[in-house]
Amino acid sequence: MRLILLGPPGAGKGTQAKLLIDKYHIPQVSTGDILRQAIKDQTAIGLEAKNYMDAGNLVPDDLVIDLIRERVKEEDCKDGFILDGFPRTRVQAEKLSEMLQSMGVDLDAVIEIAVDENALIDRLTGRRTCSECGTMFHQSARPPKEKGVCDGCRGELIQREDDKRETIVNRLEIYKKETQPLIEFYKNQGRLKTALGEGNVEQVFSRVCALLP
């Protein structure tokens, strides 16, 4: 099972990815993780990527594609993988398609987890994080036993900067601008399938699984 999960910040992609990993016994291929590992291992690609990062530049798409190619050749990817964090743009999607085609590999599905924008804003602005241990709560979905206090370590619960309304609205605008062409790209290929991301985790997972071959 070779999948790409798409969806705006707060749609629950990470949670659904973990459930898919357990069900299909395939790894989550995170571009951030493989980039860090390549740099740590001082591979040729990793060292080249580090030069860009040290100069404050983005790692070029072609280099990221090379990293993904090496990663999906590994033994744990033989039965499939879930791509995480890539592609983010249409150009990246086109390069990824070319790379997979050259390897004789195809995607089984591109799953978009769709959530109403107002529901997303409510979901994210309601998050509160323990300032001590990092445990996350939600004012309505998972409230602490005592308001403003972590159930575990009794630390103060705070609203992170990236959970504030202005930040979230900005992140959603960036997502729409960058990812809408990507969604159209996979829709035109006939690969895009959309699951409603509202409801509890199990309900969303059931919808996702129903879309898979």
Secondary structure by P-SEA (a helix, b strand, c coil): cccccccccccaaaaaaaaaaaacccccccaaaaaaaaaaaccaaaaaaaaaaaacccccaaaaaaaaaaaaaccccccbbbbccccccaaaaaaaaaaaaaacccccbbbbbcccaaaaaaaaaabbbccccbbbbbcccccccccccccccccbbbbcccccaaaaaaaaaaaaaccaaaaaaaaaaccbbbbbccccaaaaaaaaaaacc
